[in-house]
């Protein structure tokens, strides 16, 4: 096995890896966007007064949270077609990412809402505020800074989990590296470059999210004065 690093080969495969990076970012962004709304639905289902809906939602959330993302990917892409439910590799990946991370975001939302003091809820009820005004003007502005760190962590998490999509044939960064390695029998450069690309994107993103949390927390502190 040739372990000597070749810069000419690295620059040759760089465009292909960059295209894979674009698809990786698209997968992470679309999957996270879906997870935001699915998480909201799961959270509302767990807060409803209807026992059947509440219990069913809790069981679904716990089931998804307790099983690996890779198993869920295989089930949606390989098993669901046996029941007449067929998805393309890309659609299966987006649905699975959205469902998987939606369960985690639902817990983030729930924890943020429960962090709002009960007096705030009681005051809104006493003043006969509408539901939209209660959430839009009073509750959500206080809950958002609490939820932001968790939301940011799962955004980075969903980006780092995108290499799993290669297992069902989604063309993203890891799949691009696998293709290069299988065609050239050189794996040192593509896999090393994949790791570097993930670091280049993940570290600034994490830093930016921390700065955003600080800014939001400061503004929230000013609004309380």
ROLOMAR-328365 format. One record per residue (C-alpha): residue number from 1; residue in one letter; chain; x, y, z. Coordinates in nm, 4 decimals, padded with zeros to 6 digits, always signed. Example, Ala and Ser with C-alpha at 12.3 -4.5 7.8 and 13.67 -1.06 7.14 Angstrom:
rec k=1&r=a&c=A&u=+01.2300&v=-00.4500&w=+00.7800 $
rec k=2&r=s&c=A&u=+01.3670&v=-00.1060&w=+00.7140 $
//
This chain:
rec k=1&r=x&c=A&u=+00.0000&v=+00.0000&w=+00.0000 $
rec k=2&r=x&c=A&u=+00.1379&v=+00.3401&w=-00.1017 $
rec k=3&r=x&c=A&u=+00.1164&v=+00.5778&w=+00.1956 $
rec k=4&r=x&c=A&u=+00.3059&v=+00.8635&w=+00.0302 $
rec k=5&r=x&c=A&u=+00.1027&v=+01.1829&w=+00.0076 $
rec k=6&r=x&c=A&u=+00.0660&v=+01.3137&w=-00.3480 $
rec k=7&r=x&c=A&u=-00.0208&v=+01.6814&w=-00.3786 $
rec k=8&r=x&c=A&u=-00.0883&v=+01.6568&w=-00.7513 $
rec k=9&r=x&c=A&u=-00.3491&v=+01.3870&w=-00.6877 $
rec k=10&r=x&c=A&u=-00.5014&v=+01.5879&w=-00.4014 $
rec k=11&r=x&c=A&u=-00.5493&v=+01.8935&w=-00.6241 $
rec k=12&r=x&c=A&u=-00.6857&v=+01.6723&w=-00.9004 $
rec k=13&r=x&c=A&u=-00.9644&v=+01.5284&w=-00.6850 $
rec k=14&r=x&c=A&u=-01.0384&v=+01.8543&w=-00.4989 $
rec k=15&r=x&c=A&u=-01.3142&v=+01.9728&w=-00.7402 $
rec k=16&r=x&c=A&u=-01.4996&v=+01.6427&w=-00.7039 $
rec k=17&r=x&c=A&u=-01.4801&v=+01.6637&w=-00.3253 $
rec k=18&r=x&c=A&u=-01.5987&v=+02.0235&w=-00.3306 $
rec k=19&r=x&c=A&u=-01.9052&v=+01.9210&w=-00.5298 $
rec k=20&r=x&c=A&u=-01.9638&v=+01.6522&w=-00.2694 $
rec k=21&r=x&c=A&u=-01.9342&v=+01.9208&w=-00.0015 $
rec k=22&r=x&c=A&u=-02.2098&v=+02.1220&w=-00.1702 $
rec k=23&r=x&c=A&u=-02.4434&v=+01.8214&w=-00.1574 $
rec k=24&r=x&c=A&u=-02.3439&v=+01.7567&w=+00.2032 $
rec k=25&r=x&c=A&u=-02.4362&v=+02.1125&w=+00.3000 $
rec k=26&r=x&c=A&u=-02.7643&v=+02.0810&w=+00.1113 $
rec k=27&r=x&c=A&u=-02.8452&v=+01.7544&w=+00.2886 $
rec k=28&r=x&c=A&u=-02.7642&v=+01.8995&w=+00.6294 $
rec k=29&r=x&c=A&u=-02.9602&v=+02.2195&w=+00.5626 $
rec k=30&r=x&c=A&u=-03.2711&v=+02.0515&w=+00.4206 $
rec k=31&r=x&c=A&u=-03.2662&v=+01.7777&w=+00.6843 $
rec k=32&r=x&c=A&u=-03.2358&v=+02.0349&w=+00.9632 $
rec k=33&r=x&c=A&u=-03.5135&v=+02.2491&w=+00.8150 $
rec k=34&r=x&c=A&u=-03.7427&v=+01.9443&w=+00.8130 $
rec k=35&r=x&c=A&u=-03.6344&v=+01.8544&w=+01.1674 $
rec k=36&r=x&c=A&u=-03.7291&v=+02.2021&w=+01.2938 $
rec k=37&r=x&c=A&u=-04.0914&v=+02.1576&w=+01.1868 $
rec k=38&r=x&c=A&u=-04.1187&v=+01.7894&w=+01.2756 $
rec k=39&r=x&c=A&u=-03.9757&v=+01.8707&w=+01.6175 $
rec k=40&r=x&c=A&u=-04.2434&v=+02.1358&w=+01.6600 $
rec k=41&r=x&c=A&u=-04.5154&v=+01.8821&w=+01.5744 $
rec k=42&r=x&c=A&u=-04.3712&v=+01.6284&w=+01.8170 $
rec k=43&r=x&c=A&u=-04.3511&v=+01.8917&w=+02.0881 $
rec k=44&r=x&c=A&u=-04.7139&v=+01.9982&w=+02.0360 $
rec k=45&r=x&c=A&u=-04.8205&v=+01.6340&w=+02.0365 $
rec k=46&r=x&c=A&u=-04.6566&v=+01.5845&w=+02.3747 $
rec k=47&r=x&c=A&u=-04.8208&v=+01.8956&w=+02.5180 $
rec k=48&r=x&c=A&u=-05.1726&v=+01.8205&w=+02.4002 $
rec k=49&r=x&c=A&u=-05.4448&v=+01.7322&w=+02.6510 $
rec k=50&r=x&c=A&u=-05.5669&v=+01.4437&w=+02.4344 $
rec k=51&r=x&c=A&u=-05.4274&v=+01.1380&w=+02.6095 $
rec k=52&r=x&c=A&u=-05.4116&v=+00.9112&w=+02.3034 $
rec k=53&r=x&c=A&u=-05.2243&v=+01.1685&w=+02.0923 $
rec k=54&r=x&c=A&u=-04.9971&v=+01.2590&w=+02.3829 $
rec k=55&r=x&c=A&u=-04.9094&v=+00.8982&w=+02.4616 $
rec k=56&r=x&c=A&u=-04.8629&v=+00.7962&w=+02.0977 $
rec k=57&r=x&c=A&u=-04.6335&v=+01.0920&w=+02.0306 $
rec k=58&r=x&c=A&u=-04.4205&v=+01.0131&w=+02.3350 $
rec k=59&r=x&c=A&u=-04.3826&v=+00.6504&w=+02.2285 $
rec k=60&r=x&c=A&u=-04.2846&v=+00.7477&w=+01.8727 $
rec k=61&r=x&c=A&u=-04.0303&v=+01.0002&w=+01.9991 $
rec k=62&r=x&c=A&u=-03.8755&v=+00.7511&w=+02.2401 $
rec k=63&r=x&c=A&u=-03.8626&v=+00.4800&w=+01.9739 $
rec k=64&r=x&c=A&u=-03.6843&v=+00.7021&w=+01.7221 $
rec k=65&r=x&c=A&u=-03.4449&v=+00.8404&w=+01.9835 $
rec k=66&r=x&c=A&u=-03.3595&v=+00.4872&w=+02.1010 $
rec k=67&r=x&c=A&u=-03.2642&v=+00.3478&w=+01.7594 $
rec k=68&r=x&c=A&u=-02.9519&v=+00.4362&w=+01.5543 $
rec k=69&r=x&c=A&u=-02.9774&v=+00.6714&w=+01.2600 $
rec k=70&r=x&c=A&u=-02.8123&v=+00.4123&w=+01.0335 $
rec k=71&r=x&c=A&u=-03.0791&v=+00.1526&w=+01.1114 $
rec k=72&r=x&c=A&u=-03.3508&v=+00.4083&w=+01.0404 $
rec k=73&r=x&c=A&u=-03.1900&v=+00.4930&w=+00.7059 $
rec k=74&r=x&c=A&u=-03.1850&v=+00.1268&w=+00.6048 $
rec k=75&r=x&c=A&u=-03.5440&v=+00.0772&w=+00.7159 $
rec k=76&r=x&c=A&u=-03.6797&v=+00.3750&w=+00.5211 $
rec k=77&r=x&c=A&u=-03.4800&v=+00.2988&w=+00.2056 $
rec k=78&r=x&c=A&u=-03.4705&v=-00.0822&w=+00.1963 $
rec k=79&r=x&c=A&u=-03.7623&v=-00.2056&w=+00.4103 $
rec k=80&r=x&c=A&u=-04.0354&v=+00.0527&w=+00.3399 $
rec k=81&r=x&c=A&u=-04.0538&v=-00.0423&w=-00.0338 $
rec k=82&r=x&c=A&u=-04.1655&v=-00.3914&w=+00.0725 $
rec k=83&r=x&c=A&u=-04.4792&v=-00.2238&w=+00.2094 $
rec k=84&r=x&c=A&u=-04.5320&v=-00.0247&w=-00.1088 $
rec k=85&r=x&c=A&u=-04.3643&v=+00.2927&w=+00.0193 $
rec k=86&r=x&c=A&u=-04.0794&v=+00.3823&w=-00.2155 $
rec k=87&r=x&c=A&u=-03.8399&v=+00.6752&w=-00.1855 $
rec k=88&r=x&c=A&u=-03.5383&v=+00.7819&w=-00.3822 $
rec k=89&r=x&c=A&u=-03.2104&v=+00.7713&w=-00.1912 $
rec k=90&r=x&c=A&u=-03.2154&v=+01.1488&w=-00.1492 $
rec k=91&r=x&c=A&u=-03.5768&v=+01.1643&w=-00.0261 $
rec k=92&r=x&c=A&u=-03.5233&v=+00.8711&w=+00.2103 $
rec k=93&r=x&c=A&u=-03.2201&v=+01.0483&w=+00.3547 $
rec k=94&r=x&c=A&u=-03.4040&v=+01.3775&w=+00.4073 $
rec k=95&r=x&c=A&u=-03.7051&v=+01.2096&w=+00.5683 $
rec k=96&r=x&c=A&u=-03.4872&v=+01.0030&w=+00.7992 $
rec k=97&r=x&c=A&u=-03.2691&v=+01.2959&w=+00.9038 $
rec k=98&r=x&c=A&u=-03.5769&v=+01.5108&w=+00.9645 $
rec k=99&r=x&c=A&u=-03.7505&v=+01.2469&w=+01.1766 $
rec k=100&r=x&c=A&u=-03.4386&v=+01.1507&w=+01.3707 $
rec k=101&r=x&c=A&u=-03.3310&v=+01.5019&w=+01.4628 $
rec k=102&r=x&c=A&u=-03.6906&v=+01.6225&w=+01.4938 $
rec k=103&r=x&c=A&u=-03.7284&v=+01.4032&w=+01.8023 $
rec k=104&r=x&c=A&u=-03.4256&v=+01.5652&w=+01.9632 $
rec k=105&r=x&c=A&u=-03.5368&v=+01.9161&w=+01.8738 $
rec k=106&r=x&c=A&u=-03.8806&v=+01.8436&w=+02.0206 $
rec k=107&r=x&c=A&u=-03.7122&v=+01.7855&w=+02.3562 $
rec k=108&r=x&c=A&u=-03.5160&v=+02.1081&w=+02.3142 $
rec k=109&r=x&c=A&u=-03.8399&v=+02.2976&w=+02.2477 $
rec k=110&r=x&c=A&u=-04.0169&v=+02.1317&w=+02.5388 $
rec k=111&r=x&c=A&u=-03.7359&v=+02.2102&w=+02.7799 $
rec k=112&r=x&c=A&u=-03.7236&v=+02.5717&w=+02.6632 $
rec k=113&r=x&c=A&u=-04.0977&v=+02.6199&w=+02.7134 $
rec k=114&r=x&c=A&u=-04.0841&v=+02.4615&w=+03.0573 $
rec k=115&r=x&c=A&u=-03.8008&v=+02.6989&w=+03.1491 $
rec k=116&r=x&c=A&u=-04.0353&v=+02.9971&w=+03.1122 $
rec k=117&r=x&c=A&u=-04.1618&v=+03.0830&w=+03.4635 $
rec k=118&r=x&c=A&u=-04.5156&v=+02.9683&w=+03.5353 $
rec k=119&r=x&c=A&u=-04.6034&v=+03.3227&w=+03.6400 $
rec k=120&r=x&c=A&u=-04.5649&v=+03.4301&w=+03.2782 $
rec k=121&r=x&c=A&u=-04.8203&v=+03.1729&w=+03.1612 $
rec k=122&r=x&c=A&u=-05.0569&v=+03.2649&w=+03.4452 $
rec k=123&r=x&c=A&u=-05.0260&v=+03.6368&w=+03.3700 $
rec k=124&r=x&c=A&u=-05.1152&v=+03.5796&w=+03.0038 $
rec k=125&r=x&c=A&u=-05.4164&v=+03.3759&w=+03.1071 $
rec k=126&r=x&c=A&u=-05.5257&v=+03.6373&w=+03.3604 $
rec k=127&r=x&c=A&u=-05.4998&v=+03.9131&w=+03.0986 $
rec k=128&r=x&c=A&u=-05.6997&v=+03.6976&w=+02.8553 $
rec k=129&r=x&c=A&u=-05.4294&v=+03.7051&w=+02.5886 $
rec k=130&r=x&c=A&u=-05.4916&v=+03.5016&w=+02.2751 $
rec k=131&r=x&c=A&u=-05.2770&v=+03.1935&w=+02.2111 $
rec k=132&r=x&c=A&u=-05.0908&v=+03.3662&w=+01.9285 $
rec k=133&r=x&c=A&u=-05.0164&v=+03.6707&w=+02.1410 $
rec k=134&r=x&c=A&u=-04.9185&v=+03.4591&w=+02.4410 $
rec k=135&r=x&c=A&u=-04.6617&v=+03.2632&w=+02.2416 $
rec k=136&r=x&c=A&u=-04.5544&v=+03.5350&w=+01.9975 $
rec k=137&r=x&c=A&u=-04.5119&v=+03.8235&w=+02.2424 $
rec k=138&r=x&c=A&u=-04.4447&v=+03.6617&w=+02.5795 $
rec k=139&r=x&c=A&u=-04.3393&v=+03.2955&w=+02.5765 $
rec k=140&r=x&c=A&u=-04.1279&v=+03.2436&w=+02.2638 $
rec k=141&r=x&c=A&u=-03.9013&v=+03.5485&w=+02.3162 $
rec k=142&r=x&c=A&u=-03.8105&v=+03.4017&w=+02.6556 $
rec k=143&r=x&c=A&u=-03.7865&v=+03.0413&w=+02.5372 $
rec k=144&r=x&c=A&u=-03.5748&v=+03.1037&w=+02.2275 $
rec k=145&r=x&c=A&u=-03.2477&v=+03.1894&w=+02.4097 $
rec k=146&r=x&c=A&u=-03.2892&v=+02.8720&w=+02.6157 $
rec k=147&r=x&c=A&u=-03.3472&v=+02.6572&w=+02.3063 $
rec k=148&r=x&c=A&u=-03.0731&v=+02.8130&w=+02.0932 $
rec k=149&r=x&c=A&u=-02.7725&v=+02.6196&w=+02.2338 $
rec k=150&r=x&c=A&u=-02.9447&v=+02.2851&w=+02.1831 $
rec k=151&r=x&c=A&u=-03.0608&v=+02.3806&w=+01.8341 $
rec k=152&r=x&c=A&u=-02.7070&v=+02.4837&w=+01.7435 $
rec k=153&r=x&c=A&u=-02.5577&v=+02.1593&w=+01.8737 $
rec k=154&r=x&c=A&u=-02.7960&v=+01.9508&w=+01.6654 $
rec k=155&r=x&c=A&u=-02.7236&v=+02.1584&w=+01.3559 $
rec k=156&r=x&c=A&u=-02.3568&v=+02.0668&w=+01.3874 $
rec k=157&r=x&c=A&u=-02.4570&v=+01.7097&w=+01.4724 $
rec k=158&r=x&c=A&u=-02.6697&v=+01.6639&w=+01.1621 $
rec k=159&r=x&c=A&u=-02.3830&v=+01.7941&w=+00.9471 $
rec k=160&r=x&c=A&u=-02.1406&v=+01.5422&w=+01.0995 $
rec k=161&r=x&c=A&u=-02.3905&v=+01.2584&w=+01.0474 $
rec k=162&r=x&c=A&u=-02.4276&v=+01.3186&w=+00.6732 $
rec k=163&r=x&c=A&u=-02.1519&v=+01.0623&w=+00.5864 $
rec k=164&r=x&c=A&u=-02.4025&v=+00.7916&w=+00.6877 $
rec k=165&r=x&c=A&u=-02.6075&v=+00.8865&w=+00.3823 $
rec k=166&r=x&c=A&u=-02.3392&v=+00.7280&w=+00.1647 $
rec k=167&r=x&c=A&u=-02.4588&v=+00.3877&w=+00.2872 $
rec k=168&r=x&c=A&u=-02.7773&v=+00.4215&w=+00.0796 $
rec k=169&r=x&c=A&u=-02.6062&v=+00.5789&w=-00.2215 $
rec k=170&r=x&c=A&u=-02.6593&v=+00.9510&w=-00.1600 $
rec k=171&r=x&c=A&u=-02.3870&v=+01.1416&w=-00.3425 $
rec k=172&r=x&c=A&u=-02.2330&v=+01.3628&w=-00.0747 $
rec k=173&r=x&c=A&u=-01.8800&v=+01.4298&w=+00.0489 $
rec k=174&r=x&c=A&u=-01.8081&v=+01.0846&w=+00.1896 $
rec k=175&r=x&c=A&u=-01.9566&v=+00.9096&w=-00.1109 $
rec k=176&r=x&c=A&u=-01.7387&v=+01.1246&w=-00.3376 $
rec k=177&r=x&c=A&u=-01.4308&v=+01.0162&w=-00.1428 $
rec k=178&r=x&c=A&u=-01.5391&v=+00.6515&w=-00.1627 $
rec k=179&r=x&c=A&u=-01.5808&v=+00.6827&w=-00.5387 $
rec k=180&r=x&c=A&u=-01.2351&v=+00.8350&w=-00.5790 $
rec k=181&r=x&c=A&u=-01.0794&v=+00.5617&w=-00.3645 $
rec k=182&r=x&c=A&u=-01.2534&v=+00.2774&w=-00.5460 $
rec k=183&r=x&c=A&u=-01.1460&v=+00.4081&w=-00.8872 $
rec k=184&r=x&c=A&u=-00.7854&v=+00.4990&w=-00.8046 $
rec k=185&r=x&c=A&u=-00.7110&v=+00.2657&w=-00.5102 $
rec k=186&r=x&c=A&u=-00.5777&v=+00.5669&w=-00.3240 $
rec k=187&r=x&c=A&u=-00.7590&v=+00.6449&w=+00.0008 $
rec k=188&r=x&c=A&u=-00.5067&v=+00.8546&w=+00.1934 $
rec k=189&r=x&c=A&u=-00.5746&v=+01.1823&w=+00.0127 $
rec k=190&r=x&c=A&u=-00.9549&v=+01.1668&w=-00.0272 $
rec k=191&r=x&c=A&u=-01.0289&v=+01.0560&w=+00.3302 $
rec k=192&r=x&c=A&u=-00.7795&v=+01.2998&w=+00.4801 $
rec k=193&r=x&c=A&u=-00.9284&v=+01.5832&w=+00.2756 $
rec k=194&r=x&c=A&u=-01.2803&v=+01.4839&w=+00.3851 $
rec k=195&r=x&c=A&u=-01.1742&v=+01.5158&w=+00.7481 $
rec k=196&r=x&c=A&u=-01.0143&v=+01.8554&w=+00.6818 $
rec k=197&r=x&c=A&u=-01.3236&v=+01.9825&w=+00.4977 $
rec k=198&r=x&c=A&u=-01.5475&v=+01.8774&w=+00.7863 $
rec k=199&r=x&c=A&u=-01.3200&v=+02.0614&w=+01.0302 $
rec k=200&r=x&c=A&u=-01.3121&v=+02.3732&w=+00.8115 $
rec k=201&r=x&c=A&u=-01.6919&v=+02.3864&w=+00.8116 $
rec k=202&r=x&c=A&u=-01.7734&v=+02.2549&w=+01.1614 $
rec k=203&r=x&c=A&u=-01.5366&v=+02.4668&w=+01.3684 $
rec k=204&r=x&c=A&u=-01.6389&v=+02.8103&w=+01.2302 $
rec k=205&r=x&c=A&u=-02.0048&v=+02.7065&w=+01.2444 $
rec k=206&r=x&c=A&u=-01.9752&v=+02.6067&w=+01.6097 $
rec k=207&r=x&c=A&u=-01.7891&v=+02.9305&w=+01.6860 $
rec k=208&r=x&c=A&u=-02.0541&v=+03.1375&w=+01.5071 $
rec k=209&r=x&c=A&u=-02.3335&v=+02.9655&w=+01.6971 $
rec k=210&r=x&c=A&u=-02.1606&v=+03.0401&w=+02.0280 $
rec k=211&r=x&c=A&u=-02.1316&v=+03.4048&w=+01.9313 $
rec k=212&r=x&c=A&u=-02.4997&v=+03.4095&w=+01.8351 $
rec k=213&r=x&c=A&u=-02.5916&v=+03.2600&w=+02.1726 $
rec k=214&r=x&c=A&u=-02.3918&v=+03.5322&w=+02.3466 $
rec k=215&r=x&c=A&u=-02.5575&v=+03.8093&w=+02.1447 $
rec k=216&r=x&c=A&u=-02.9074&v=+03.6718&w=+02.2047 $
rec k=217&r=x&c=A&u=-02.8379&v=+03.6253&w=+02.5767 $
rec k=218&r=x&c=A&u=-02.7134&v=+03.9846&w=+02.6075 $
rec k=219&r=x&c=A&u=-03.0195&v=+04.1207&w=+02.4282 $
rec k=220&r=x&c=A&u=-03.2440&v=+03.9106&w=+02.6485 $
rec k=221&r=x&c=A&u=-03.0681&v=+04.0484&w=+02.9537 $
rec k=222&r=x&c=A&u=-03.1192&v=+04.4066&w=+02.8322 $
rec k=223&r=x&c=A&u=-03.4884&v=+04.3449&w=+02.7657 $
rec k=224&r=x&c=A&u=-03.5386&v=+04.2317&w=+03.1242 $
rec k=225&r=x&c=A&u=-03.4130&v=+04.5587&w=+03.2683 $
//
